[in-house]
Amino acid sequence: MSTANDYDFEIEEYESYFGDKKQVINIMENCTICGGKLLNNYLSDYKNLYIKESKRCSDCGTNDNKKMHKIN
């Protein structure tokens, strides 16, 4: 059963990451707007086998990066 908040999240797709190791780490850890460090928050949903990941920028406060990871 999904809630309205589940629609704010998108499924993580590793095809969206490109470049060498340094570029991929930069995409995952730094804000796309200001370049600040992203703070990660994780919420486990064991009933539906997902982990919800939210990222918020420590400098500008942007928090539009929400992903869902499947638990195998």
C-alpha positions, -999 to 999 in steps of 0.1 A, spaced: 0 0 0 15 33 -10 8 67 4 7 101 -13 42 108 -1 55 78 -21 48 97 -53 73 123 -43 101 97 -46 115 82 -78 131 48 -82 170 50 -82 184 43 -117 221 39 -119 220 47 -156 215 83 -148 251 85 -134 278 90 -159 315 98 -160 344 86 -140 344 78 -103 351 114 -93 323 128 -114 298 102 -101 307 110 -64 303 147 -71 268 141 -86 258 120 -55 273 141 -28 270 177 -39 241 201 -46 234 208 -83 224 244 -75 251 257 -52 277 229 -50 272 225 -12 274 192 7 242 171 7 229 157 40 213 122 36 183 109 55 171 73 51 137 58 61 133 20 59 100 6 47 104 -32 53 68 -39 46 71 -28 10 108 -36 7 120 -1 0 145 24 15 135 60 10 164 84 6 161 122 10 189 146 4 190 182 16 217 208 9 235 221 40 241 255 23 210 265 3 185 241 19 173 226 -14 156 192 -8 142 181 -41 164 149 -44 142 120 -32 150 84 -43 136 50 -34 159 19 -33 146 -16 -36 156 -40 -8 165 -74 -23 
